[in-house]
């Protein structure tokens, strides 16, 4: 299954298009996608901390998806890094 992950915050620097597309097995969980994105960053954007992905939330069009959840059928996700304010 091809998953398209829209990138936000510091993760957006990983790809000028603002998204990455990754191949994962059908019916993968968010945990699997998280690992695949970390691997992709190690290979293609080594200046981005893979730890940032570990602390980020994944979301579909209408909800935050925890690690045990299955990727939506449309394969569309967003990764939302933590933010801080002042």
C-alpha positions as CSV (number, residue, x, y, z in Angstrom):
1,X,0.0,0.0,0.0
2,X,1.3,3.5,-0.8
3,X,0.9,6.0,2.0
4,X,1.1,9.7,1.4
5,X,2.3,11.6,4.5
6,X,1.9,15.4,4.6
7,X,4.7,17.0,6.6
8,X,4.4,19.9,9.0
9,X,6.7,21.9,11.2
10,X,10.4,20.9,11.2
11,X,9.5,17.7,9.4
12,X,8.5,19.7,6.3
13,X,12.3,20.3,5.7
14,X,12.5,16.6,4.8
15,X,11.0,17.1,1.4
16,X,10.4,20.3,-0.6
17,X,7.0,19.0,-1.8
18,X,5.7,19.0,1.7
19,X,4.9,15.3,1.7
20,X,6.5,11.9,1.3
21,X,5.1,8.7,-0.2
22,X,6.1,5.4,1.3
23,X,5.2,1.8,0.5
24,X,4.0,-0.2,3.5
25,X,2.3,-3.6,3.7
26,X,-1.5,-3.6,3.3
27,X,-3.4,-3.1,6.6
28,X,-0.3,-1.5,8.3
29,X,-0.7,0.2,11.6
30,X,0.4,3.7,12.4
31,X,3.4,2.2,14.3
32,X,4.5,0.5,11.1
33,X,4.2,3.8,9.2
34,X,6.1,5.6,12.0
35,X,9.0,3.2,11.6
36,X,8.9,3.5,7.8
37,X,9.1,7.3,8.1
38,X,12.0,7.1,10.5
39,X,13.9,4.8,8.1
40,X,13.1,7.1,5.2
41,X,14.4,10.1,7.1
42,X,17.6,8.3,8.0
43,X,18.2,7.6,4.3
44,X,16.9,10.8,2.6
45,X,17.0,13.6,5.2
46,X,19.7,12.8,7.8
47,X,19.6,16.3,9.3
48,X,16.0,15.7,10.5
49,X,15.9,14.0,13.9
50,X,14.1,10.6,13.8
51,X,13.3,11.2,17.4
52,X,11.0,14.0,16.3
53,X,8.9,11.4,14.4
54,X,8.7,9.3,17.6
55,X,7.2,12.3,19.5
56,X,4.9,13.3,16.6
57,X,1.2,12.6,16.2
58,X,-0.3,11.0,13.1
59,X,-3.7,12.1,11.8
60,X,-6.2,11.2,9.2
61,X,-8.5,13.9,7.7
62,X,-10.7,13.9,10.8
63,X,-8.9,12.3,13.8
64,X,-5.6,11.7,15.6
65,X,-4.5,8.0,15.0
66,X,-2.6,6.2,17.8
67,X,0.0,3.5,17.0
68,X,-2.4,0.6,17.2
69,X,-4.7,2.0,14.5
70,X,-4.7,0.8,10.9
71,X,-3.8,3.3,8.1
72,X,-7.0,4.6,6.5
73,X,-8.0,3.0,3.2
74,X,-7.2,6.2,1.3
75,X,-3.6,6.1,2.6
76,X,-3.6,9.8,3.4
77,X,-2.0,10.8,6.7
78,X,-0.4,13.9,8.2
79,X,2.4,13.9,10.7
80,X,2.1,16.6,13.3
81,X,5.3,17.4,15.3
82,X,4.9,18.7,18.9
83,X,4.8,22.4,19.3
84,X,5.7,24.8,22.1
85,X,4.6,28.3,22.6
86,X,5.4,31.1,24.8
